[in-house]
Amino acid sequence: MAVDIRQVSPEDHWTQFEQSWTALLSYRYLGKLTPVLDVGVEQETMPLRWDMRNSSGGIMAAPLCIAAPEPYWRDDECIPAPVVMSYEILDSARDVRQVDVLRDVIRLGRTMGFSRSLIVDSAHHERVIAVSSGTGVSLGAVPEDYREVENPPIPVVDSPDMPPLWRAFGATLGDDGRWRLPVLAPELSSPHAALHLGPINILLEKAANDETTRQAGTDALQIESWTVMMVRPGVVGPFRAEAEVITARSARIPTRLTLHDEGNGDRVIATAVAVYRRP
């Protein structure tokens, strides 16, 4: 079961954080490296693999959310939780193999944090793949004396035969046509025992891709705008995603998404807006 780090003693805080951080799939499975938190990491960076791309080879939104989570409020500074994450995708990055994140922390206050970033080609920083921004809240202070965690990426062989991200994170399609994540487990959980931003974005994007493809009559679509609002923590599960295409008749197709915690009164825990463009 996921353990809420806010419920452990200050003496056990960093031990519990290490257990949560190394159990979480989001960063380790996608190969994301985080300075200060991970041992020996100086650049915030992440590879771009086959499973992070759409049917035409363009980048998807969820991997960018994991590469550059907003706001940039690290776990050694507080117990952070995102509120709004927004991404404008400028380049489909078909030939990009790795991205770096160039951060601009606007303000980290007592309870609210604000940041923005450029997500760039690691080999050519002048090539901007996406711009991101976001706000978040601090759920509490943390003890001093943080020690970097040995948290190497899970060895993953990049190939066209890779499982899609939604499958790797345990999402399934129900008989009602809705995509779901299973009940909350450590590999899907943030340190404060809520569904992590990684699986939230992966599930929502899968639901968006399926419904938008169905309504547009083609999967030759590139996402160009992605904004997620975290309404409340998802603490039980299963978690159900619902997608609504506003109109599929224009060159740019907007889709709205809602994520529910079925095990906690079917409460809405997140909403999102995706905008796709036709080729």
C-alpha contacts under 8 A as a table, 3 or more apart, distances in Angstrom:
res1	aa1	res2	aa2	distance
1	M	184	L	7.65
1	M	185	A	5.65
1	M	186	P	6.22
2	A	20	S	7.97
2	A	184	L	7.16
2	A	185	A	5.60
2	A	186	P	4.76
2	A	189	S	6.51
2	A	191	P	7.97
2	A	193	A	5.33
3	V	7	Q	7.92
3	V	20	S	7.98
3	V	186	P	7.88
3	V	191	P	7.18
3	V	192	H	7.04
3	V	193	A	5.57
4	D	7	Q	5.64
4	D	8	V	7.48
4	D	191	P	6.14
4	D	192	H	4.32
4	D	193	A	4.63
5	I	8	V	5.58
5	I	13	H	6.53
5	I	16	Q	6.51
5	I	17	F	6.94
5	I	191	P	5.67
5	I	192	H	5.19
5	I	193	A	7.40
6	R	140	G	7.73
6	R	192	H	6.46
8	V	12	D	6.19
8	V	13	H	6.12
8	V	16	Q	7.76
9	S	12	D	5.26
9	S	13	H	6.08
10	P	13	H	5.00
10	P	14	W	7.99
10	P	142	V	7.71
10	P	143	P	6.25
11	E	14	W	7.57
12	D	15	T	5.31
12	D	16	Q	6.14
13	H	16	Q	5.28
13	H	17	F	6.14
13	H	142	V	7.74
13	H	143	P	7.38
14	W	17	F	4.78
14	W	18	E	6.10
14	W	146	Y	6.89
14	W	147	R	7.94
15	T	18	E	5.27
15	T	19	Q	6.48
16	Q	19	Q	5.12
16	Q	20	S	6.23
17	F	20	S	5.07
17	F	21	W	5.85
17	F	191	P	6.29
18	E	21	W	5.08
18	E	22	T	6.03
18	E	149	V	6.37
19	Q	22	T	5.52
19	Q	23	A	6.12
20	S	23	A	5.18
20	S	24	L	6.15
20	S	186	P	6.69
20	S	189	S	7.67
20	S	190	S	7.07
20	S	191	P	5.46
21	W	24	L	5.44
21	W	151	N	7.66
21	W	190	S	7.86
21	W	191	P	7.08
22	T	25	L	7.89
22	T	28	R	7.65
22	T	151	N	5.82
23	A	186	P	5.93
23	A	187	E	5.11
24	L	27	Y	7.12
24	L	28	R	7.20
24	L	186	P	6.23
24	L	187	E	4.18
24	L	188	L	5.88
24	L	189	S	6.37
24	L	190	S	7.24
25	L	28	R	5.47
25	L	29	Y	5.32
25	L	30	L	7.87
25	L	169	F	7.81
25	L	187	E	5.14
25	L	188	L	6.44
26	S	29	Y	5.88
26	S	30	L	6.36
26	S	66	I	6.89
26	S	187	E	7.94
26	S	188	L	7.46
26	S	196	H	7.87
26	S	198	G	5.13
26	S	199	P	7.00
27	Y	30	L	5.35
27	Y	31	G	5.85
27	Y	32	K	4.77
27	Y	33	L	7.20
27	Y	66	I	6.81
27	Y	67	A	7.98
27	Y	153	P	7.36
27	Y	198	G	7.96
28	R	31	G	5.10
28	R	32	K	6.22
28	R	151	N	7.25
28	R	152	P	6.62
28	R	153	P	4.19
28	R	154	I	5.41
29	Y	32	K	7.81
29	Y	153	P	6.11
29	Y	154	I	5.30
29	Y	155	P	7.88
29	Y	156	V	7.49
30	L	46	M	7.23
30	L	47	P	7.47
30	L	63	P	7.68
30	L	66	I	8.00
30	L	153	P	7.34
30	L	154	I	7.93
31	G	46	M	5.63
31	G	47	P	6.41
31	G	153	P	4.85
31	G	154	I	6.98
32	K	44	E	7.52
32	K	45	T	5.95
32	K	46	M	4.48
32	K	47	P	7.36
32	K	66	I	7.40
32	K	67	A	6.04
32	K	153	P	7.17
33	L	38	D	6.83
33	L	41	V	6.58
33	L	43	Q	7.44
33	L	44	E	5.61
33	L	45	T	5.56
33	L	46	M	6.41
33	L	153	P	7.84
34	T	37	L	5.86
34	T	38	D	5.67
34	T	41	V	6.35
34	T	42	E	7.77
34	T	43	Q	7.13
34	T	44	E	5.10
34	T	45	T	7.29
35	P	38	D	5.89
35	P	39	V	7.83
35	P	40	G	7.66
35	P	41	V	4.79
35	P	42	E	5.12
35	P	43	Q	6.03
35	P	44	E	5.92
36	V	39	V	7.20
36	V	41	V	6.88
36	V	42	E	7.58
36	V	148	E	6.26
37	L	74	R	7.73
37	L	75	D	7.66
37	L	76	D	7.27
37	L	147	R	7.71
37	L	148	E	4.97
37	L	149	V	6.13
38	D	41	V	5.87
38	D	148	E	5.21
38	D	149	V	4.96
38	D	150	E	6.02
38	D	151	N	5.93
38	D	152	P	7.97
39	V	148	E	5.00
39	V	149	V	5.42
39	V	150	E	5.30
39	V	151	N	7.13
41	V	44	E	7.54
43	Q	100	D	7.12
43	Q	101	V	7.81
44	E	67	A	7.89
44	E	100	D	5.79
44	E	101	V	5.52
44	E	102	L	7.78
45	T	67	A	6.78
45	T	98	Q	7.22
45	T	99	V	5.66
45	T	100	D	4.32
45	T	101	V	6.13
45	T	122	S	7.74
46	M	67	A	5.92
46	M	98	Q	5.72
46	M	99	V	5.53
46	M	100	D	6.63
47	P	97	R	5.85
47	P	98	Q	4.03
47	P	99	V	6.21
48	L	52	M	6.28
48	L	96	V	6.93
48	L	97	R	5.07
48	L	98	Q	5.17
48	L	99	V	7.11
49	R	52	M	5.40
49	R	53	R	7.11
49	R	97	R	7.11
49	R	158	D	5.93
49	R	159	S	7.71
50	W	53	R	5.61
50	W	57	G	7.67
50	W	158	D	6.45
50	W	159	S	6.19
50	W	160	P	5.85
50	W	162	M	7.02
51	D	160	P	7.76
51	D	162	M	6.19
51	D	163	P	6.73
51	D	164	P	5.12
51	D	165	L	6.05
52	M	59	I	6.19
52	M	60	M	5.87
52	M	62	A	7.98
52	M	63	P	6.04
52	M	164	P	7.78
52	M	165	L	7.23
53	R	56	S	7.60
53	R	57	G	5.15
53	R	58	G	5.19
53	R	59	I	4.52
53	R	60	M	5.31
54	N	57	G	5.25
54	N	58	G	5.37
54	N	59	I	6.30
54	N	60	M	6.14
54	N	222	Q	7.60
55	S	58	G	7.44
55	S	219	D	6.85
55	S	220	A	6.92
56	S	220	A	6.45
57	G	92	S	7.87
57	G	94	R	5.41
58	G	92	S	4.54
58	G	93	A	6.02
58	G	94	R	5.15
58	G	222	Q	6.56
59	I	63	P	7.96
59	I	92	S	5.25
59	I	93	A	5.97
59	I	94	R	6.86
59	I	222	Q	7.82
59	I	223	I	8.00
60	M	63	P	6.31
60	M	64	L	7.26
60	M	222	Q	7.80
60	M	223	I	6.67
61	A	64	L	5.33
61	A	65	C	6.47
61	A	87	Y	7.69
61	A	89	I	7.92
61	A	201	N	7.91
61	A	205	E	7.25
61	A	223	I	6.94
61	A	226	W	6.61
62	A	65	C	5.02
62	A	66	I	6.44
62	A	198	G	7.22
62	A	201	N	5.09
62	A	202	I	5.28
62	A	205	E	6.63
63	P	66	I	5.09
63	P	67	A	6.07
63	P	202	I	7.82
64	L	67	A	4.85
64	L	68	A	5.96
64	L	69	P	7.91
64	L	119	I	7.83
65	C	68	A	5.27
65	C	69	P	5.15
65	C	70	E	7.62
65	C	85	M	7.69
65	C	87	Y	7.75
65	C	197	L	7.97
65	C	198	G	7.28
65	C	201	N	7.25
66	I	69	P	5.44
66	I	197	L	7.64
66	I	198	G	5.83
67	A	99	V	7.90
67	A	101	V	7.31
68	A	72	Y	7.98
68	A	101	V	6.29
68	A	117	S	7.42
68	A	119	I	7.27
68	A	132	S	7.62
69	P	72	Y	6.62
69	P	85	M	7.44
70	E	73	W	7.72
70	E	82	P	6.53
70	E	84	V	7.54
70	E	85	M	5.58
70	E	86	S	7.97
70	E	114	F	7.99
70	E	115	S	6.66
70	E	116	R	7.29
70	E	132	S	7.49
70	E	133	S	6.14
70	E	134	G	4.79
70	E	135	T	6.54
70	E	136	G	7.40
71	P	82	P	6.50
71	P	85	M	7.47
71	P	105	V	7.95
71	P	113	G	6.33
71	P	114	F	5.59
71	P	115	S	5.01
71	P	116	R	7.16
71	P	133	S	6.91
71	P	134	G	4.90
71	P	135	T	5.16
71	P	136	G	5.77
72	Y	103	R	7.60
72	Y	105	V	6.65
72	Y	113	G	7.83
72	Y	114	F	7.54
72	Y	115	S	5.93
72	Y	116	R	7.92
73	W	77	E	6.81
73	W	78	C	7.43
73	W	80	P	6.25
73	W	108	L	7.37
73	W	113	G	6.76
73	W	136	G	7.90
74	R	77	E	5.50
74	R	78	C	6.83
74	R	79	I	7.92
74	R	80	P	6.93
75	D	78	C	5.34
75	D	79	I	5.58
75	D	80	P	6.35
76	D	79	I	7.89
76	D	142	V	6.92
76	D	144	E	7.95
76	D	146	Y	6.15
77	E	141	A	7.37
77	E	142	V	6.69
78	C	138	S	5.97
78	C	139	L	7.23
78	C	140	G	5.92
78	C	141	A	4.82
78	C	142	V	5.28
79	I	138	S	5.54
79	I	139	L	5.18
79	I	140	G	5.38
79	I	141	A	6.39
79	I	142	V	6.76
79	I	192	H	7.53
80	P	136	G	6.91
80	P	137	V	5.89
80	P	138	S	4.74
80	P	139	L	6.02
80	P	140	G	7.87
81	A	136	G	5.58
81	A	137	V	5.42
81	A	138	S	6.40
81	A	139	L	7.00
82	P	85	M	7.14
82	P	134	G	7.64
82	P	135	T	6.27
82	P	136	G	4.13
82	P	137	V	6.39
82	P	197	L	7.80
82	P	230	M	6.67
83	V	134	G	7.42
83	V	135	T	5.60
83	V	136	G	4.66
83	V	137	V	6.90
83	V	229	M	5.67
83	V	230	M	4.82
83	V	231	V	7.18
84	V	134	G	5.15
84	V	135	T	5.29
84	V	136	G	6.74
84	V	227	T	7.21
84	V	228	V	5.72
84	V	229	M	4.58
84	V	230	M	6.28
85	M	132	S	7.40
85	M	133	S	6.18
85	M	134	G	4.59
85	M	135	T	6.93
85	M	227	T	5.61
85	M	228	V	5.23
85	M	229	M	6.62
86	S	132	S	5.48
86	S	133	S	5.37
86	S	134	G	6.03
86	S	225	S	7.78
86	S	226	W	5.84
86	S	227	T	4.21
86	S	228	V	6.45
87	Y	130	A	6.59
87	Y	131	V	5.77
87	Y	132	S	4.41
87	Y	133	S	6.78
87	Y	225	S	5.80
87	Y	226	W	5.16
87	Y	227	T	6.22
88	E	130	A	5.49
88	E	131	V	5.39
88	E	132	S	6.43
88	E	224	E	5.87
88	E	225	S	4.67
88	E	226	W	6.59
89	I	92	S	7.27
89	I	129	I	6.15
89	I	130	A	4.33
89	I	131	V	6.72
89	I	223	I	7.28
89	I	224	E	4.65
89	I	225	S	5.98
90	L	128	V	7.09
90	L	129	I	5.45
90	L	130	A	5.31
90	L	131	V	7.79
90	L	224	E	6.82
91	D	128	V	7.11
91	D	129	I	4.75
91	D	130	A	6.85
92	S	129	I	7.13
92	S	222	Q	7.36
93	A	96	V	5.03
93	A	129	I	6.52
96	V	99	V	7.51
96	V	121	D	6.32
97	R	121	D	7.79
97	R	122	S	7.95
98	Q	121	D	6.18
98	Q	122	S	5.45
98	Q	123	A	7.65
99	V	119	I	6.38
99	V	120	V	5.35
99	V	121	D	4.67
99	V	122	S	4.70
100	D	119	I	5.88
100	D	120	V	5.39
100	D	121	D	6.31
100	D	122	S	5.12
100	D	125	H	7.87
101	V	117	S	6.56
101	V	118	L	5.87
101	V	119	I	4.72
101	V	120	V	6.37
102	L	117	S	5.51
102	L	118	L	5.14
102	L	119	I	6.42
102	L	120	V	7.56
103	R	115	S	7.48
103	R	116	R	6.33
103	R	117	S	4.58
103	R	118	L	6.70
104	D	115	S	5.79
104	D	116	R	5.28
104	D	117	S	5.69
105	V	108	L	7.48
105	V	114	F	6.48
105	V	115	S	4.33
105	V	116	R	6.41
106	I	113	G	7.86
106	I	114	F	5.39
106	I	115	S	4.95
106	I	116	R	7.25
107	R	113	G	5.69
107	R	114	F	5.20
107	R	115	S	6.82
108	L	111	T	7.90
108	L	112	M	6.25
108	L	113	G	4.27
108	L	114	F	6.27
109	G	112	M	5.23
109	G	113	G	5.84
110	R	138	S	7.29
111	T	137	V	5.38
111	T	138	S	4.91
111	T	139	L	7.54
112	M	135	T	7.08
112	M	136	G	5.73
112	M	137	V	4.60
112	M	138	S	6.28
113	G	135	T	5.52
113	G	136	G	5.17
113	G	137	V	6.11
113	G	138	S	7.65
114	F	133	S	7.72
114	F	134	G	5.95
114	F	135	T	4.65
114	F	136	G	6.74
115	S	133	S	5.75
115	S	134	G	5.78
115	S	135	T	6.74
116	R	131	V	7.51
116	R	132	S	5.47
116	R	133	S	3.98
116	R	134	G	6.42
117	S	131	V	5.84
117	S	132	S	5.18
117	S	133	S	6.27
118	L	128	V	6.61
118	L	129	I	7.68
118	L	130	A	6.15
118	L	131	V	4.77
118	L	132	S	6.47
119	I	128	V	6.00
119	I	129	I	5.54
119	I	130	A	5.13
119	I	131	V	6.09
119	I	132	S	7.62
120	V	124	H	7.32
120	V	125	H	5.33
120	V	126	E	7.11
120	V	127	R	5.70
120	V	128	V	4.42
120	V	129	I	5.20
120	V	130	A	7.06
121	D	124	H	5.21
121	D	125	H	5.46
121	D	126	E	7.64
121	D	127	R	5.71
121	D	128	V	6.56
121	D	129	I	6.74
122	S	125	H	5.99
124	H	127	R	5.69
125	H	128	V	6.90
128	V	131	V	7.56
138	S	141	A	7.54
143	P	146	Y	7.52
157	V	162	M	7.79
158	D	162	M	6.75
159	S	162	M	5.65
163	P	167	R	6.28
163	P	168	A	6.39
164	P	167	R	5.50
164	P	168	A	6.48
165	L	168	A	5.02
165	L	169	F	6.22
165	L	202	I	6.92
166	W	169	F	5.22
166	W	170	G	6.36
166	W	171	A	5.29
166	W	172	T	7.99
166	W	202	I	6.09
166	W	203	L	6.30
166	W	206	K	6.88
167	R	170	G	5.07
167	R	171	A	5.53
167	R	172	T	7.35
168	A	171	A	7.74
169	F	181	L	7.70
169	F	188	L	7.76
169	F	199	P	6.76
170	G	181	L	6.08
170	G	182	P	6.73
171	A	179	W	6.58
171	A	180	R	5.31
171	A	181	L	4.52
171	A	182	P	6.91
171	A	203	L	6.92
172	T	179	W	5.64
172	T	180	R	5.44
172	T	181	L	6.64
173	L	177	G	6.13
173	L	178	R	5.68
173	L	179	W	4.55
173	L	180	R	6.41
174	G	177	G	5.36
174	G	178	R	5.41
174	G	179	W	6.24
174	G	180	R	7.23
175	D	178	R	7.43
178	R	207	A	7.58
178	R	240	R	6.60
178	R	241	A	6.31
178	R	242	E	6.44
179	W	203	L	7.15
179	W	206	K	7.77
179	W	207	A	6.27
179	W	240	R	5.89
179	W	241	A	5.57
179	W	242	E	7.55
180	R	203	L	7.23
180	R	238	P	6.42
180	R	239	F	5.25
180	R	240	R	4.48
180	R	241	A	6.24
181	L	199	P	7.99
181	L	203	L	7.20
181	L	237	G	7.36
181	L	238	P	5.60
181	L	239	F	5.09
181	L	240	R	6.79
182	P	237	G	6.11
182	P	238	P	4.57
182	P	239	F	6.56
183	V	236	V	5.77
183	V	237	G	4.04
183	V	238	P	4.46
183	V	239	F	7.19
183	V	263	G	7.93
184	L	188	L	6.37
184	L	189	S	6.62
184	L	194	A	7.56
184	L	195	L	6.60
184	L	235	V	6.54
184	L	236	V	5.52
184	L	237	G	5.67
184	L	238	P	7.29
185	A	188	L	5.52
185	A	189	S	6.11
186	P	189	S	4.95
186	P	190	S	7.78
186	P	193	A	7.89
188	L	195	L	5.91
188	L	196	H	5.87
188	L	198	G	7.88
188	L	199	P	6.48
189	S	192	H	7.66
189	S	193	A	5.50
189	S	194	A	5.34
189	S	195	L	4.77
189	S	196	H	4.98
190	S	193	A	5.41
190	S	194	A	5.47
190	S	195	L	6.16
190	S	196	H	4.83
191	P	194	A	7.52
193	A	235	V	6.59
194	A	233	P	5.42
194	A	234	G	5.14
194	A	235	V	4.87
195	L	199	P	7.23
195	L	200	I	6.95
195	L	233	P	6.76
195	L	234	G	5.11
195	L	235	V	6.40
196	H	199	P	6.00
196	H	200	I	6.37
197	L	200	I	4.96
197	L	201	N	6.08
198	G	201	N	5.49
198	G	202	I	6.25
199	P	202	I	4.92
199	P	203	L	5.93
200	I	203	L	5.47
200	I	204	L	6.18
201	N	204	L	5.18
201	N	205	E	5.97
201	N	228	V	7.90
202	I	205	E	5.33
202	I	206	K	6.25
203	L	206	K	5.17
203	L	207	A	6.36
203	L	241	A	6.87
204	L	207	A	5.21
204	L	208	A	6.13
204	L	241	A	6.01
204	L	242	E	7.88
204	L	257	L	6.66
204	L	258	T	7.71
204	L	259	L	7.27
204	L	272	A	7.60
205	E	208	A	4.86
205	E	209	N	5.93
206	K	209	N	5.15
206	K	210	D	6.23
207	A	210	D	5.35
207	A	211	E	6.28
207	A	241	A	6.35
207	A	242	E	6.64
207	A	243	A	5.95
207	A	257	L	7.84
208	A	211	E	5.44
208	A	212	T	5.87
208	A	243	A	5.69
208	A	244	E	7.91
208	A	255	T	6.63
208	A	256	R	7.75
208	A	257	L	6.98
208	A	274	A	7.28
209	N	212	T	5.31
209	N	213	T	5.91
209	N	219	D	7.98
210	D	213	T	5.28
210	D	214	R	6.20
211	E	214	R	5.05
211	E	215	Q	6.17
211	E	243	A	6.38
211	E	244	E	7.23
211	E	245	V	6.97
212	T	215	Q	5.18
212	T	216	A	5.89
212	T	245	V	6.19
212	T	248	A	7.56
212	T	253	I	7.66
212	T	255	T	6.99
213	T	216	A	5.18
213	T	217	G	5.68
213	T	218	T	5.24
213	T	219	D	4.99
213	T	221	L	7.72
214	R	217	G	5.28
214	R	218	T	7.03
215	Q	245	V	7.23
215	Q	248	A	6.07
216	A	219	D	7.84
216	A	248	A	5.36
216	A	249	R	7.63
218	T	221	L	7.27
220	A	278	R	6.80
220	A	279	P	6.60
221	L	276	Y	6.15
221	L	277	R	5.79
221	L	278	R	5.09
221	L	279	P	6.28
222	Q	276	Y	5.42
222	Q	277	R	5.46
222	Q	278	R	6.70
222	Q	279	P	7.25
223	I	226	W	7.56
223	I	274	A	7.04
223	I	275	V	5.90
223	I	276	Y	4.18
223	I	277	R	6.32
224	E	274	A	7.77
224	E	275	V	5.88
224	E	276	Y	5.62
224	E	277	R	6.76
225	S	273	V	7.87
225	S	274	A	5.67
225	S	275	V	5.03
225	S	276	Y	7.09
226	W	272	A	7.23
226	W	273	V	5.89
226	W	274	A	4.69
226	W	275	V	6.63
227	T	272	A	5.46
227	T	273	V	5.39
227	T	274	A	6.70
228	V	270	A	6.99
228	V	271	T	5.80
228	V	272	A	4.22
228	V	273	V	6.66
229	M	270	A	5.57
229	M	271	T	5.34
229	M	272	A	6.13
230	M	233	P	7.49
230	M	269	I	6.17
230	M	270	A	4.48
230	M	271	T	6.74
231	V	268	V	6.92
231	V	269	I	4.86
231	V	270	A	4.97
231	V	271	T	7.28
232	R	268	V	7.38
232	R	269	I	4.73
232	R	270	A	6.97
233	P	269	I	5.94
234	G	237	G	7.01
234	G	239	F	7.82
234	G	261	D	5.85
234	G	269	I	5.87
235	V	261	D	7.49
235	V	264	N	7.40
236	V	261	D	6.63
236	V	262	E	7.67
236	V	263	G	5.25
236	V	264	N	6.01
237	G	261	D	5.13
237	G	262	E	5.58
237	G	263	G	4.81
237	G	264	N	7.06
238	P	261	D	6.19
238	P	262	E	5.54
238	P	263	G	6.08
239	F	259	L	6.68
239	F	260	H	5.45
239	F	261	D	4.71
239	F	262	E	5.82
239	F	263	G	7.85
240	R	259	L	5.59
240	R	260	H	5.11
240	R	261	D	6.66
240	R	262	E	6.85
241	A	257	L	6.92
241	A	258	T	5.71
241	A	259	L	4.53
241	A	260	H	6.48
242	E	257	L	5.54
242	E	258	T	5.22
242	E	259	L	6.46
243	A	255	T	6.75
243	A	256	R	5.75
243	A	257	L	4.52
243	A	258	T	6.67
244	E	255	T	5.53
244	E	256	R	5.13
244	E	257	L	6.34
245	V	248	A	6.83
245	V	253	I	7.41
245	V	254	P	6.10
245	V	255	T	4.24
245	V	256	R	6.33
246	I	253	I	7.40
246	I	254	P	5.65
246	I	255	T	5.67
246	I	256	R	7.19
247	T	250	S	6.98
247	T	253	I	6.11
247	T	254	P	6.53
247	T	255	T	7.85
248	A	252	R	7.85
248	A	253	I	5.39
248	A	254	P	7.69
249	R	253	I	7.46
250	S	253	I	6.16
251	A	277	R	5.78
251	A	278	R	5.57
252	R	275	V	6.42
252	R	276	Y	5.50
252	R	277	R	4.45
252	R	278	R	6.57
253	I	275	V	5.42
253	I	276	Y	4.99
253	I	277	R	6.17
253	I	278	R	7.95
254	P	273	V	7.00
254	P	274	A	5.73
254	P	275	V	4.38
254	P	276	Y	6.45
255	T	273	V	5.75
255	T	274	A	5.14
255	T	275	V	6.25
256	R	271	T	7.50
256	R	272	A	5.84
256	R	273	V	4.65
256	R	274	A	6.45
257	L	271	T	5.42
257	L	272	A	4.93
257	L	273	V	6.22
257	L	274	A	7.98
258	T	268	V	6.90
258	T	269	I	7.87
258	T	270	A	5.96
258	T	271	T	4.45
258	T	272	A	6.53
259	L	268	V	5.74
259	L	269	I	5.74
259	L	270	A	5.11
259	L	271	T	6.14
260	H	266	D	5.39
260	H	267	R	5.36
260	H	268	V	4.45
260	H	269	I	5.65
260	H	270	A	7.32
261	D	264	N	5.46
261	D	265	G	6.97
261	D	266	D	4.87
261	D	267	R	5.34
261	D	268	V	6.46
261	D	269	I	6.55
262	E	265	G	5.94
262	E	266	D	4.01
262	E	267	R	6.90
263	G	266	D	6.39
264	N	267	R	6.21
268	V	271	T	7.74
